[in-house]
Amino acid sequence: MRVTKTRANLMLLLAAIIWGAGYIFFQDGYQRHMQAGLINAIRGFVYAGLAFIFFS
């Protein structure tokens, strides 16, 4: 699969957005006294779903 420069830049932007959203989600869960394992499990399912949608 050949990746163009534009597609590579969009994928990098998406990765930065996902990274930042994960931090915001973690902080919100922490303030609501959620367990760390539950927060990570939810984040993992969300990221797996996004990976399946964008990379399949």
C-alpha positions in Angstrom: 0.0 0.0 0.0 1.4 3.3 -1.0 0.8 6.2 1.3 0.7 9.7 -0.1 2.1 12.7 1.9 -1.4 14.1 2.4 -2.7 10.8 3.8 0.3 10.4 6.1 -0.2 13.9 7.5 -3.9 13.1 8.1 -3.1 9.9 9.8 -0.6 11.8 12.0 -3.2 14.4 12.8 -5.7 11.6 13.7 -3.1 10.0 16.0 -2.5 13.4 17.8 -6.3 13.9 18.2 -6.7 10.4 19.6 -3.8 10.8 22.0 -5.2 14.1 23.3 -8.7 12.7 23.6 -7.3 9.9 25.7 -5.8 12.3 28.2 -9.0 14.3 28.5 -11.0 11.0 29.0 -8.6 9.8 31.6 -8.9 13.1 33.6 -12.7 13.0 33.4 -12.8 9.4 34.6 -10.3 10.2 37.4 -12.5 13.0 38.6 -15.5 10.7 38.7 -13.5 8.2 40.8 -13.4 5.4 38.1 -10.9 2.7 38.6 -7.8 2.9 36.4 -8.4 -0.5 34.9 -11.9 0.4 33.8 -10.7 3.6 32.2 -8.0 1.7 30.3 -10.4 -1.0 29.2 -12.9 1.6 27.8 -10.1 3.5 26.0 -8.8 0.2 24.5 -12.3 -0.7 23.2 -12.7 2.7 21.7 -9.2 2.7 20.0 -9.8 -0.9 18.7 -13.1 0.2 17.2 -11.4 3.2 15.5 -8.5 1.1 14.2 -11.0 -1.4 12.8 -13.0 1.4 11.1 -10.0 3.3 9.7 -7.6 0.5 8.8 -9.7 -2.4 7.6 
